[in-house]
Amino acid sequence: MRVSLDGGTAIAHDGLRPPGSFGAAFDTLAWAAAKGLAFGATCTLTYDTITTIPAVATRLRDIGASELTLHRVRLVGNAASTGIRAVTWEQTRRLYAQLARNGPGAMDLGQWTWGR
């Protein structure tokens, strides 16, 4: 099972989604963990939320997630008209290096997916 996150904190995520949806996503993940289901998350990286990813990676690891898929926002459709800013490749490289150094342990980098 997988949930979609638009940032690694409630402030970041709920700024792009309805209030309370970050908490609801983690309630769903806790339910999946209690049922013994495999679960993970997909997180969209934006210029303003990329710095929140290490914290959510740790939180996901701590509740038993097996995977975190990260992809950069593409400024098409809704994203093109909302003021969302795309991450730079330099921000992406820094995040990857940080996760490699201080990564989420059980979710090793071989299980991370970096979409384009």
N, C-alpha and C positions, 0 to 999 in steps of 0.2 A: 504494500500500500504506500502511496506517496501523497504528500501535501505540497502545495505551492506556497512559497513565502516570498514576499517582496521586500525583505529586509530581515536583519537578524535580531531586531528588538521590536517590542510592541509599538513603540513610537514610530520607528521607521516603517514597519509593515502597515500598521493601522493608518498611517498618513496617506497611504495609497489605496487602502481597502476600508470597508466599514469598521467602525470602532469595535473592539473586542474580537476581531477575527484572528489575530495572532494567538490570543489565549485559546480560542476555539480550535485552532489548528493543533496546538499542543495538547489539548484535551483529547482530540482524536488520536494523536500519536500515543498518548498514555493508554488509551483504550486498546489500541493495537498491541502495545507492549504487554498489557495484562492478558490478552488473548493468545499471546505467543506468535503473533503474526510478524512477518518480515516487513519493515517499514523504513521509509526515508523521506527526504524532502528535495524539492527543486527550488532553487533560489535565484531570482533574477538580480543581477548586479547592476546597480546604477551608480552614477558619480557620487550621489549623496548617501547611499546605503552600503557601499562596499566595505567600509571600515567596521560595520557591524557583523560581518560574516564570521570572524574567528570566535566570537562569543556564542553564536548560534551553533557553530560546528561542535564546540565543546558541549553545549547543552544537548544537542542531538546524540552525541556519543554517550553522554551520561545516562540517557534514557534508553539506550540500546539500538539506536538507528544503525543500519548497515550501510547507508549510502547518502551522500549529499551531492546532488547535481547542481553545478553552477553554470549559469549562462549570462552573457552580456545582453542587456536590453538593446533591442533594435528600434530605432525611432521611426516606426511605421505604424499605421492605424492609430489607435487611441493614444499610444505613447508619443506620437508626433505632435499632438495638439495639447498636451497636458503640462508642458514645461519640464518634464523629466529630462535629465541630462545623462548622456551615455558615459560609461567609464572609459578611461583611456587605457591603452595597452600597457602603459607604465604602471598604472594602478593595479591592473590585473597581474602583472609580473610580481609586483610587491606582495600582493595577497598570496599568490602561489608560493613565493619564497617563505612568507610568514607561516603558512600552513605546513610547509615542508619542515620548517624548523620546530614549530610548536604544535604540530598537527594533532588531529583528534584521536590519536592512539589506535583504538580498535578499528576505526574507519580509516585504514591506511590509504595512502595516496593512490594506490592501484584501484581503489574503489571510487575515487572521485572522478567525475565526468566534467570536462570543461567544454561546454558547447560554444559554438561561434555564433 
